[in-house]
Amino acid sequence: MTRTRSWWGWGTVEDAVRGAELRELIARASALLPGADLTDHPPPDVRSLGLPPARIAAPDSLAPLCSSDPMDRAAHTHGRAFRDVVRNLLGDLRHPPDLVVRPSSETEIVDVLDWCARARVAVIPFGGGSSVVGGVEPRVDGDFAGVVSLDLTGLEGVREIDPTSRAARIGAGTLGPALEDGLRPSGLTLRHFPQSFEFSTLGGWLATRSGGHFATGYTHIDDLVESMRIVTPAGPCESRRLPGSGAGPSPDRLFLGSEGTLGIVTEAWMRLQPRPRWRADASVHFADYGAAVAATRAVAQSGLQPANCRLLDPVEAFVNAGTASPGGVLLLAFESADHPVDAWSDRAVDLCREHGGTLPEPPRHSSGDGTDTDAAGRWRSSFLRMPYLRDALAARSMIVETFETACTWDVFDTLREAVHDAANEALRRAGATGVVACRFSHVYPDGPAPYFGIYAAGRWGSTVAQWDDIKAAVSEALLTAGGTITHHHAIGRDHRPWYDRQRPDPFAAVLQAAKSVLDPAGILNPGVLVDPAPSRPTPR
Ligand SMILES: Cc1cc2nc3c(=O)[nH]c(=O)nc-3n(C[C@H](O)[C@H](O)[C@H](O)COP(=O)(O)OP(=O)(O)OC[C@H]3O[C@@H](n4cnc5c(N)ncnc54)[C@H](O)[C@@H]3O)c2cc1C
């Protein structure tokens, strides 16, 4: 069945929450927040939005790649954060792109960049459009004649597989499912599964340094890339395929996380792995959250490298897993393509027991052909379903959003307390009732990546302002307590005030210098990550 991408919310129109699933969701929200007004606010008709006319027209040679269709422009106006979805529902599309441009080759990208530099048009690279930090939003200051959204999904496909070195050359516009489908006949996988997997692209992952859902080991896109090809306004740049190299600073590291400000990633050689066959998983309950954190740290520092090591605090366990456990629940999983993992799982469970953990059910072990086991499959589909549930609640005046960070273990307790205090105070200021939940998305030997969720009853028409106030407060708390403004969601436009304070000044100057060399006209994603250096008067 063909599916229609939603212009305003997550995923496809056909997959929106409805029927029994919707009734159950509303019942759960009412139980969590009694008295909340959960009246539905459906999306407006795009034709009624009255988008301003496009300010620019492409030259005839590029016109076939360009669309000024209102539906296209509306769908490329925002990313897919909570605040994006709500603004779409409210019909608040202040900064639509003038044109959506769809190249399908590097030559076309070069031609588009040439035209935009000449005509002073800003270019916003757009992969799947799943940014949650305003990274694809044409909110652009400066003297630009207009803005184009450069939709890169035409650069798609697995183009070449090297089974000997276990790597593949893949087009940057390839969406997650097509990428894995292209690799499947080889028995290999990229094994990179961000929650946005279905509607985000390889180029977007590289440009934002995305994090997959595995908790340790190879889960960041950074570790999976062998070489990258980038088209910059100053010319193409391609790194050599190498398993490792000590030849100076890494060129790939300059472009990883550059968020479309230095060039367009067109393709990359990515490291592959065989599909896992052996699995073991366990859920450990705790009576005390401090003990649960200590157990998680012990597992993270044990060298066992669990695929999943997701500590849910009691609120998160209740809201998202329907489990009541006063100290939270640690979800553990191990997997391997090569050997049974029971011994690793048993050792991790022993470590948890040493910290007071108990297992209501014995650990599960399985082996198979590399497709999901029932439990893993169920977990993955509920994980992929969450953004649809968020949209249904956002349309019913709820504030449902996440933010994430990473910190060293020694400051985690202080950071968590500071975030809770800041969020609760902001909720109080907003007159909203709600809860703050925390889970670890990733763990490292030296610290966790805490991922917070806010679930609150808001006021329709005010939920964006209410969320922005909460977000500013918790961002201050994160930075002050020693965390990072983001662990894997990137900087975009929304995290700039905190990122500018977090990064060392000399590094900011180097980034600015790189920007002036690679994008001398400053047309690429203005406002994201770094501003062009102020122009200096020419010496006489
Ligand atoms: C529901 C939901 C769940 C999410 N889960 C995760 C998660 O688990 N892990 C995670 O890391 N992130 C997650 N995200 C954030 C987002 O999906 C990631 O940042 C993702 O990597 C963006 O990919 P994209 O293709 O959608 O890129 P876009 O959103 O289209 O773009 C993101 C940024 O990259 C730039 N860009 C895109 N393509 C290119 C290119 N080819 N060359 C140069 N620049 C480019 C854009 O200009 C923009 O600045 C989630 C978002 C949502 C809405």
The ligand as an SDF file (V2000), in Angstrom:
LIG
                    3D

 53 58  0  0  0  0  0  0  0  0999 V2000
   10.7330   11.1430   16.6580 C   0  0  0  0  0  0  0  0  0  0  0  0
   12.1800   11.4380   16.5170 C   0  0  0  0  0  0  0  0  0  0  0  0
   13.1170   10.5230   17.0070 C   0  0  0  0  0  0  0  0  0  0  0  0
   14.4780   10.7930   16.8920 C   0  0  0  0  0  0  0  0  0  0  0  0
   15.3630    9.8660   17.3360 N   0  0  0  0  0  0  0  0  0  0  0  0
   16.6890   10.0950   17.2340 C   0  0  0  0  0  0  0  0  0  0  0  0
   17.6340    9.1310   17.6770 C   0  0  0  0  0  0  0  0  0  0  0  0
   17.2790    8.0620   18.1500 O   0  0  0  0  0  0  0  0  0  0  0  0
   18.9480    9.4270   17.5330 N   0  0  0  0  0  0  0  0  0  0  0  0
   19.3640   10.5970   16.9850 C   0  0  0  0  0  0  0  0  0  0  0  0
   20.5720   10.8130   16.8770 O   0  0  0  0  0  0  0  0  0  0  0  0
   18.4860   11.5210   16.5490 N   0  0  0  0  0  0  0  0  0  0  0  0
   17.1720   11.3010   16.6470 C   0  0  0  0  0  0  0  0  0  0  0  0
   16.2760   12.2390   16.1850 N   0  0  0  0  0  0  0  0  0  0  0  0
   16.7690   13.4690   15.5440 C   0  0  0  0  0  0  0  0  0  0  0  0
   16.9550   13.3080   14.0090 C   0  0  0  0  0  0  0  0  0  0  0  0
   16.2220   12.2190   13.5220 O   0  0  0  0  0  0  0  0  0  0  0  0
   18.4290   13.1260   13.6890 C   0  0  0  0  0  0  0  0  0  0  0  0
   19.0910   14.3520   13.9170 O   0  0  0  0  0  0  0  0  0  0  0  0
   18.6990   12.6510   12.2470 C   0  0  0  0  0  0  0  0  0  0  0  0
   20.0620   12.3330   12.1350 O   0  0  0  0  0  0  0  0  0  0  0  0
   18.3320   13.6580   11.1770 C   0  0  0  0  0  0  0  0  0  0  0  0
   18.3520   13.0060    9.9180 O   0  0  0  0  0  0  0  0  0  0  0  0
   17.4920   13.5950    8.7040 P   0  0  0  0  0  0  0  0  0  0  0  0
   17.8480   12.8360    7.4860 O   0  0  0  0  0  0  0  0  0  0  0  0
   16.0660   13.6330    9.0580 O   0  0  0  0  0  0  0  0  0  0  0  0
   18.1050   15.0330    8.6090 O   0  0  0  0  0  0  0  0  0  0  0  0
   17.3820   16.5030    8.5580 P   0  0  0  0  0  0  0  0  0  0  0  0
   16.4700   16.5850    9.7170 O   0  0  0  0  0  0  0  0  0  0  0  0
   16.7720   16.6020    7.2140 O   0  0  0  0  0  0  0  0  0  0  0  0
   18.6060   17.3970    8.7120 O   0  0  0  0  0  0  0  0  0  0  0  0
   19.3240   17.4780    9.9260 C   0  0  0  0  0  0  0  0  0  0  0  0
   20.5070   18.4290    9.7420 C   0  0  0  0  0  0  0  0  0  0  0  0
   21.4420   17.8760    8.8280 O   0  0  0  0  0  0  0  0  0  0  0  0
   21.5580   18.6720    7.6500 C   0  0  0  0  0  0  0  0  0  0  0  0
   21.6110   17.7230    6.5430 N   0  0  0  0  0  0  0  0  0  0  0  0
   20.6970   16.7790    6.2070 C   0  0  0  0  0  0  0  0  0  0  0  0
   21.1530   16.0420    5.1690 N   0  0  0  0  0  0  0  0  0  0  0  0
   22.3720   16.5370    4.8380 C   0  0  0  0  0  0  0  0  0  0  0  0
   23.3470   16.2030    3.8570 C   0  0  0  0  0  0  0  0  0  0  0  0
   23.1900   15.1910    2.9920 N   0  0  0  0  0  0  0  0  0  0  0  0
   24.4830   16.9380    3.8150 N   0  0  0  0  0  0  0  0  0  0  0  0
   24.6960   17.9700    4.6700 C   0  0  0  0  0  0  0  0  0  0  0  0
   23.7980   18.3200    5.6180 N   0  0  0  0  0  0  0  0  0  0  0  0
   22.6580   17.6100    5.6970 C   0  0  0  0  0  0  0  0  0  0  0  0
   20.3530   19.5880    7.6650 C   0  0  0  0  0  0  0  0  0  0  0  0
   20.6220   20.8160    7.0420 O   0  0  0  0  0  0  0  0  0  0  0  0
   20.1120   19.7690    9.1550 C   0  0  0  0  0  0  0  0  0  0  0  0
   20.9530   20.7500    9.6880 O   0  0  0  0  0  0  0  0  0  0  0  0
   14.9020   11.9930   16.2880 C   0  0  0  0  0  0  0  0  0  0  0  0
   13.9530   12.8920   15.7840 C   0  0  0  0  0  0  0  0  0  0  0  0
   12.6110   12.6210   15.9040 C   0  0  0  0  0  0  0  0  0  0  0  0
   11.6200   13.5950   15.3600 C   0  0  0  0  0  0  0  0  0  0  0  0
  1  2  1  0
  2  3  1  0
  2 52  2  0
  3  4  2  0
  4  5  1  0
  4 50  1  0
  5  6  2  0
  6  7  1  0
  6 13  1  0
  7  8  2  0
  7  9  1  0
  9 10  1  0
 10 11  2  0
 10 12  1  0
 12 13  2  0
 13 14  1  0
 14 15  1  0
 14 50  1  0
 15 16  1  0
 16 17  1  0
 16 18  1  0
 18 19  1  0
 18 20  1  0
 20 21  1  0
 20 22  1  0
 22 23  1  0
 23 24  1  0
 24 25  2  0
 24 26  1  0
 24 27  1  0
 27 28  1  0
 28 29  2  0
 28 30  1  0
 28 31  1  0
 31 32  1  0
 32 33  1  0
 33 34  1  0
 33 48  1  0
 34 35  1  0
 35 36  1  0
 35 46  1  0
 36 37  1  0
 36 45  1  0
 37 38  2  0
 38 39  1  0
 39 40  1  0
 39 45  2  0
 40 41  1  0
 40 42  2  0
 42 43  1  0
 43 44  2  0
 44 45  1  0
 46 47  1  0
 46 48  1  0
 48 49  1  0
 50 51  2  0
 51 52  1  0
 52 53  1  0
M  END
$$$$
